[in-house]
Amino acid sequence: MKLKMIRNLFLIFGGISVLLLGSCSRNSSPKKSSGEFSQYEYAVSFYSYRPKRKRDTLTKLYFIDKKGEQKEHSLKGYSIGTLFQEGNEIYAYSLGTRPHLVFKSPSTYSVYPSQIPFVDFTNYSVRFVSKGQKGPIEGLSVEDGSVGVLRSRICYTNSKNKQVLSPKVNLSLGKGIEVNSKIFVTGFDLVGDDMSFLYLDEEKNEFERIELQDPSQSDFQELLLVDGKVITVGNPHFSRFDDEEKREEKKNKISLTSVDPTSLEAKEETFEAERVFTAYPFKNNFRFVTSDRRLLEYTSDLKLVSEKDLSGTDFVNLFSDTSLTVREVRYTDDKVVVLVTPAKASTKEMGTIVEFDTETLEVKKRITIPLSEKAEWETDSADLLLIDHS
């Protein structure tokens, strides 16, 4: 009788696990922006696990209005890694399994519990969050006790407005873009020490690989949606299995990939440069900036449109200044925004937000975020959110 009861309990828990893991419990109803953040342009977070030289975690989160005035939150014990806006709420996702926060205004916040069930005794930490067609797309790291392998899942809302979890994939996923009921992602395989470019078919809830000539050639640093095509721009990925000949072959080659999301036809090109600093959409094309201070513009079919020398400009100097660390690059139709922090511990400032004109890359605005207390601060992770008022 006792064995039978135990067996029934396992069956019940197993059934609950399947039901819950097939869907996420977050409300997927579309939300509209309200006036709570209407005067604010940016949300920015700085995380450190060693403030004041103590082994503790602390996040400082700022809301910055159109005049540059700043509202600060000092969040002891929180390790905020990702900021995401959904309608009139801003979510602050923590690294690891620490609690998340949701801000309903620049002044008020509350704990936002993880929406991933733990019935299967697996922890899920958020690696990335991107805006999907029906709701947020969450890239999740699977922490189930497995050693020597990185695993991930994706939580998303499908065309039937049902939130589901993808199957596990043996990769650490970095970024995601949703197009035509497909979520295109890039990932790193720890065992093979190589990179992958793949998509999740939402109708089948299955991962499929994008067939490339040499998928391990690129680190897929940038993932963009340009004129209906999925674009990757990446630096060479040097594997521990590469011999000297292979490393020399990969050296100074920036990889460009364009994928038609309907036919899945992929085009590939390489550009000779040591590495790429950043890339962003520009009108119906895309641009990227290289370490040799060049600005390249390409069509979504990988045709070169223009090339410009950026030597001596404020934009490229942010990336080459060894006293600074570029943390994030965000963009809209009319501006490119760069968040930088001091490369070493500072007693004066947290970081600086610099706005550039998308077309000319001339500075439009510079916002310094001062350190509000007399203490040393060193940033381990930071994120920047451009608050949407549409």
Buried (B, 14 or more C-beta within 10 A) or exposed (E): EEEEEEEEEEEEEEEEBEEBBEBBEBEBEEEEBEEBBEBBBBBBBBBBBBBEEEEEBBBBBBBBBEEBEBBBBEBEEBBBBBBBBBEBBBBBBBBEBBBBBBBBBBEEBEEBEBBBBEBBEBBBBBBBBBBBBBBBBBBBBBBEEEEEEBBBBBBBBBEEEEBBBBEBBBBBBBBBBBBEBBBBBBBBBEEBBBBBBBBBEBEEBEBEEBEBEEBBBBBBBBBBBBBEBBBBBBBBBBBEEBEEEBEEEBEBBBBBBBBBBEEEEBBBBBBEBEBBBBBBBBEEBBBBBBBBBBBBBBBBEBEEEEEEEBEEBBBBEBBEEEEBBBBBBBBEEEBBBBBBBBEEBBEEEBBBBBBBEBEEBEEBEEBEBEBEEEEBBBBBBBBBBBBEEE
